Amino acid sequence: MKSYKIGELANVLNIKIDTIRYYEKIRLIPKPERQENEYRVYSEKYIDIIQFIILCKNNGFTLKEISEIINLLSLRDDNSQELKTVVNKKIDTIDGKIKELVFLKKQLNEVIENCDSMDCEIMDFFMK
């Protein structure tokens, strides 16, 4: 199994070294083994874990939510109901944001339809 030093891991994942250290600090990822010279050594499993974290972050999950999911996944108990609860809560949040964005889109389309020139009332509002 291939191992990586922190800089190599950061390059593979296209993230900053400080990000990896921060994830360790907040215990989002486990502490890696260290070589005799005290360098951190990361196995390939860290790539999978951090890619999962990045995927979740890019899709609106907070680090706290990601930590909760990782903790639930790492337990060997039957915690599928708890995991479903966490994920369903996030789905509800996403649904709320979608509704807000649909409303905003509707409002912006109305602005476009009603404002064919600089004489638009909305322009007066923003210029004040």
MARVO-989287 format. One record per residue (C-alpha): residue number from 1; residue in one letter; x, y, z. Coordinates in Angstrom, 1 decimal, decimal comma. Layout:
// MARVO-989287
<node><pos>NUM</pos><code>A</code><u>X</u><v>Y</v><w>Z</w></node>
...
This chain:
// MARVO-989287
<node><pos>1</pos><code>M</code><u>0,0</u><v>0,0</v><w>0,0</w></node>
<node><pos>2</pos><code>K</code><u>1,4</u><v>3,4</v><w>-1,0</w></node>
<node><pos>3</pos><code>S</code><u>2,0</u><v>6,0</v><w>1,7</w></node>
<node><pos>4</pos><code>Y</code><u>2,2</u><v>9,7</v><w>1,5</w></node>
<node><pos>5</pos><code>K</code><u>3,9</u><v>12,6</v><w>3,3</w></node>
<node><pos>6</pos><code>I</code><u>1,6</u><v>15,5</v><w>4,1</w></node>
<node><pos>7</pos><code>G</code><u>2,8</u><v>17,6</v><w>1,2</w></node>
<node><pos>8</pos><code>E</code><u>2,3</u><v>14,7</v><w>-1,2</w></node>
<node><pos>9</pos><code>L</code><u>-1,2</u><v>14,0</v><w>0,1</w></node>
<node><pos>10</pos><code>A</code><u>-2,1</u><v>17,7</v><w>-0,2</w></node>
<node><pos>11</pos><code>N</code><u>-0,9</u><v>17,7</v><w>-3,8</w></node>
<node><pos>12</pos><code>V</code><u>-2,9</u><v>14,5</v><w>-4,7</w></node>
<node><pos>13</pos><code>L</code><u>-6,0</u><v>16,0</v><w>-3,2</w></node>
<node><pos>14</pos><code>N</code><u>-5,4</u><v>19,6</v><w>-4,4</w></node>
<node><pos>15</pos><code>I</code><u>-5,8</u><v>21,1</v><w>-1,0</w></node>
<node><pos>16</pos><code>K</code><u>-3,5</u><v>23,0</v><w>1,4</w></node>
<node><pos>17</pos><code>I</code><u>-1,3</u><v>21,2</v><w>4,0</w></node>
<node><pos>18</pos><code>D</code><u>-3,0</u><v>23,4</v><w>6,6</w></node>
<node><pos>19</pos><code>T</code><u>-6,3</u><v>21,9</v><w>5,7</w></node>
<node><pos>20</pos><code>I</code><u>-5,1</u><v>18,4</v><w>6,4</w></node>
<node><pos>21</pos><code>R</code><u>-3,6</u><v>19,6</v><w>9,7</w></node>
<node><pos>22</pos><code>Y</code><u>-6,9</u><v>21,3</v><w>10,6</w></node>
<node><pos>23</pos><code>Y</code><u>-8,9</u><v>18,1</v><w>9,9</w></node>
<node><pos>24</pos><code>E</code><u>-6,5</u><v>16,3</v><w>12,2</w></node>
<node><pos>25</pos><code>K</code><u>-6,8</u><v>18,9</v><w>14,9</w></node>
<node><pos>26</pos><code>I</code><u>-10,6</u><v>18,8</v><w>14,9</w></node>
<node><pos>27</pos><code>R</code><u>-10,5</u><v>15,0</v><w>14,7</w></node>
<node><pos>28</pos><code>L</code><u>-12,3</u><v>14,8</v><w>11,4</w></node>
<node><pos>29</pos><code>I</code><u>-9,5</u><v>12,5</v><w>10,2</w></node>
<node><pos>30</pos><code>P</code><u>-7,5</u><v>10,1</v><w>12,5</w></node>
<node><pos>31</pos><code>K</code><u>-4,0</u><v>11,1</v><w>13,5</w></node>
<node><pos>32</pos><code>P</code><u>-1,6</u><v>9,4</v><w>11,0</w></node>
<node><pos>33</pos><code>E</code><u>1,3</u><v>7,3</v><w>11,9</w></node>
<node><pos>34</pos><code>R</code><u>4,7</u><v>9,0</v><w>12,2</w></node>
<node><pos>35</pos><code>Q</code><u>8,1</u><v>7,9</v><w>10,8</w></node>
<node><pos>36</pos><code>E</code><u>11,1</u><v>7,9</v><w>13,1</w></node>
<node><pos>37</pos><code>N</code><u>11,9</u><v>11,4</v><w>11,9</w></node>
<node><pos>38</pos><code>E</code><u>8,4</u><v>12,4</v><w>13,1</w></node>
<node><pos>39</pos><code>Y</code><u>7,1</u><v>13,0</v><w>9,6</w></node>
<node><pos>40</pos><code>R</code><u>3,4</u><v>12,2</v><w>9,2</w></node>
<node><pos>41</pos><code>V</code><u>2,8</u><v>9,2</v><w>7,0</w></node>
<node><pos>42</pos><code>Y</code><u>-0,7</u><v>8,8</v><w>5,4</w></node>
<node><pos>43</pos><code>S</code><u>-2,0</u><v>5,6</v><w>3,9</w></node>
<node><pos>44</pos><code>E</code><u>-4,3</u><v>5,6</v><w>0,8</w></node>
<node><pos>45</pos><code>K</code><u>-7,4</u><v>5,4</v><w>3,1</w></node>
<node><pos>46</pos><code>Y</code><u>-6,8</u><v>9,1</v><w>3,9</w></node>
<node><pos>47</pos><code>I</code><u>-7,4</u><v>10,0</v><w>0,2</w></node>
<node><pos>48</pos><code>D</code><u>-10,8</u><v>8,3</v><w>0,4</w></node>
<node><pos>49</pos><code>I</code><u>-11,7</u><v>10,0</v><w>3,7</w></node>
<node><pos>50</pos><code>I</code><u>-10,6</u><v>13,5</v><w>2,6</w></node>
<node><pos>51</pos><code>Q</code><u>-12,3</u><v>13,1</v><w>-0,8</w></node>
<node><pos>52</pos><code>F</code><u>-15,5</u><v>12,2</v><w>1,1</w></node>
<node><pos>53</pos><code>I</code><u>-15,1</u><v>15,4</v><w>3,3</w></node>
<node><pos>54</pos><code>I</code><u>-14,5</u><v>17,5</v><w>0,2</w></node>
<node><pos>55</pos><code>L</code><u>-17,5</u><v>16,1</v><w>-1,6</w></node>
<node><pos>56</pos><code>C</code><u>-19,7</u><v>16,8</v><w>1,5</w></node>
<node><pos>57</pos><code>K</code><u>-18,3</u><v>20,3</v><w>1,9</w></node>
<node><pos>58</pos><code>N</code><u>-18,9</u><v>21,1</v><w>-1,8</w></node>
<node><pos>59</pos><code>N</code><u>-22,5</u><v>20,0</v><w>-1,4</w></node>
<node><pos>60</pos><code>G</code><u>-23,3</u><v>22,2</v><w>1,6</w></node>
<node><pos>61</pos><code>F</code><u>-22,4</u><v>20,0</v><w>4,6</w></node>
<node><pos>62</pos><code>T</code><u>-20,7</u><v>21,7</v><w>7,5</w></node>
<node><pos>63</pos><code>L</code><u>-17,6</u><v>20,2</v><w>9,1</w></node>
<node><pos>64</pos><code>K</code><u>-19,7</u><v>19,4</v><w>12,2</w></node>
<node><pos>65</pos><code>E</code><u>-22,3</u><v>17,5</v><w>10,0</w></node>
<node><pos>66</pos><code>I</code><u>-19,5</u><v>15,7</v><w>8,2</w></node>
<node><pos>67</pos><code>S</code><u>-17,9</u><v>14,7</v><w>11,5</w></node>
<node><pos>68</pos><code>E</code><u>-21,2</u><v>13,4</v><w>12,7</w></node>
<node><pos>69</pos><code>I</code><u>-21,6</u><v>11,3</v><w>9,6</w></node>
<node><pos>70</pos><code>I</code><u>-18,1</u><v>10,0</v><w>9,8</w></node>
<node><pos>71</pos><code>N</code><u>-18,5</u><v>9,1</v><w>13,4</w></node>
<node><pos>72</pos><code>L</code><u>-21,8</u><v>7,2</v><w>12,7</w></node>
<node><pos>73</pos><code>L</code><u>-20,2</u><v>5,4</v><w>9,7</w></node>
<node><pos>74</pos><code>S</code><u>-17,2</u><v>4,4</v><w>11,8</w></node>
<node><pos>75</pos><code>L</code><u>-19,3</u><v>2,8</v><w>14,6</w></node>
<node><pos>76</pos><code>R</code><u>-20,0</u><v>-0,9</v><w>14,1</w></node>
<node><pos>77</pos><code>D</code><u>-23,4</u><v>-0,7</v><w>15,7</w></node>
<node><pos>78</pos><code>D</code><u>-26,6</u><v>-0,6</v><w>13,8</w></node>
<node><pos>79</pos><code>N</code><u>-26,8</u><v>3,2</v><w>13,6</w></node>
<node><pos>80</pos><code>S</code><u>-28,5</u><v>3,4</v><w>10,2</w></node>
<node><pos>81</pos><code>Q</code><u>-31,5</u><v>5,2</v><w>11,7</w></node>
<node><pos>82</pos><code>E</code><u>-29,3</u><v>7,9</v><w>13,2</w></node>
<node><pos>83</pos><code>L</code><u>-27,5</u><v>8,3</v><w>9,9</w></node>
<node><pos>84</pos><code>K</code><u>-30,8</u><v>8,7</v><w>8,1</w></node>
<node><pos>85</pos><code>T</code><u>-31,9</u><v>11,3</v><w>10,6</w></node>
<node><pos>86</pos><code>V</code><u>-28,7</u><v>13,4</v><w>10,0</w></node>
<node><pos>87</pos><code>V</code><u>-29,0</u><v>13,1</v><w>6,2</w></node>
<node><pos>88</pos><code>N</code><u>-32,7</u><v>13,8</v><w>6,2</w></node>
<node><pos>89</pos><code>K</code><u>-32,1</u><v>17,0</v><w>8,3</w></node>
<node><pos>90</pos><code>K</code><u>-29,6</u><v>18,1</v><w>5,6</w></node>
<node><pos>91</pos><code>I</code><u>-32,1</u><v>17,3</v><w>2,8</w></node>
<node><pos>92</pos><code>D</code><u>-34,7</u><v>19,5</v><w>4,6</w></node>
<node><pos>93</pos><code>T</code><u>-32,2</u><v>22,3</v><w>4,7</w></node>
<node><pos>94</pos><code>I</code><u>-31,4</u><v>21,9</v><w>1,0</w></node>
<node><pos>95</pos><code>D</code><u>-35,1</u><v>21,8</v><w>0,2</w></node>
<node><pos>96</pos><code>G</code><u>-35,5</u><v>25,1</v><w>2,1</w></node>
<node><pos>97</pos><code>K</code><u>-32,7</u><v>26,7</v><w>0,1</w></node>
<node><pos>98</pos><code>I</code><u>-34,1</u><v>25,5</v><w>-3,1</w></node>
<node><pos>99</pos><code>K</code><u>-37,5</u><v>27,2</v><w>-2,3</w></node>
<node><pos>100</pos><code>E</code><u>-35,6</u><v>30,4</v><w>-1,5</w></node>
<node><pos>101</pos><code>L</code><u>-33,6</u><v>30,3</v><w>-4,7</w></node>
<node><pos>102</pos><code>V</code><u>-36,8</u><v>29,6</v><w>-6,8</w></node>
<node><pos>103</pos><code>F</code><u>-38,4</u><v>32,6</v><w>-5,2</w></node>
<node><pos>104</pos><code>L</code><u>-35,4</u><v>34,7</v><w>-5,8</w></node>
<node><pos>105</pos><code>K</code><u>-35,2</u><v>33,6</v><w>-9,4</w></node>
<node><pos>106</pos><code>K</code><u>-38,9</u><v>34,5</v><w>-9,9</w></node>
<node><pos>107</pos><code>Q</code><u>-38,2</u><v>38,0</v><w>-8,4</w></node>
<node><pos>108</pos><code>L</code><u>-35,2</u><v>38,5</v><w>-10,7</w></node>
<node><pos>109</pos><code>N</code><u>-37,2</u><v>37,4</v><w>-13,7</w></node>
<node><pos>110</pos><code>E</code><u>-39,9</u><v>40,0</v><w>-12,8</w></node>
<node><pos>111</pos><code>V</code><u>-37,2</u><v>42,6</v><w>-12,6</w></node>
<node><pos>112</pos><code>I</code><u>-36,0</u><v>41,7</v><w>-16,1</w></node>
<node><pos>113</pos><code>E</code><u>-39,5</u><v>41,7</v><w>-17,5</w></node>
<node><pos>114</pos><code>N</code><u>-40,4</u><v>45,1</v><w>-15,9</w></node>
<node><pos>115</pos><code>C</code><u>-37,2</u><v>46,9</v><w>-16,5</w></node>
<node><pos>116</pos><code>D</code><u>-36,3</u><v>47,6</v><w>-20,1</w></node>
<node><pos>117</pos><code>S</code><u>-34,3</u><v>50,7</v><w>-19,4</w></node>
<node><pos>118</pos><code>M</code><u>-32,4</u><v>52,6</v><w>-16,7</w></node>
<node><pos>119</pos><code>D</code><u>-35,7</u><v>54,2</v><w>-15,7</w></node>
<node><pos>120</pos><code>C</code><u>-36,6</u><v>51,0</v><w>-13,9</w></node>
<node><pos>121</pos><code>E</code><u>-37,9</u><v>51,4</v><w>-10,3</w></node>
<node><pos>122</pos><code>I</code><u>-35,6</u><v>48,8</v><w>-9,0</w></node>
<node><pos>123</pos><code>M</code><u>-32,6</u><v>50,8</v><w>-10,2</w></node>
<node><pos>124</pos><code>D</code><u>-33,9</u><v>53,7</v><w>-8,1</w></node>
<node><pos>125</pos><code>F</code><u>-34,0</u><v>51,4</v><w>-5,1</w></node>
<node><pos>126</pos><code>F</code><u>-30,3</u><v>50,3</v><w>-5,5</w></node>
<node><pos>127</pos><code>M</code><u>-29,1</u><v>53,8</v><w>-6,3</w></node>
<node><pos>128</pos><code>K</code><u>-30,3</u><v>55,3</v><w>-3,0</w></node>
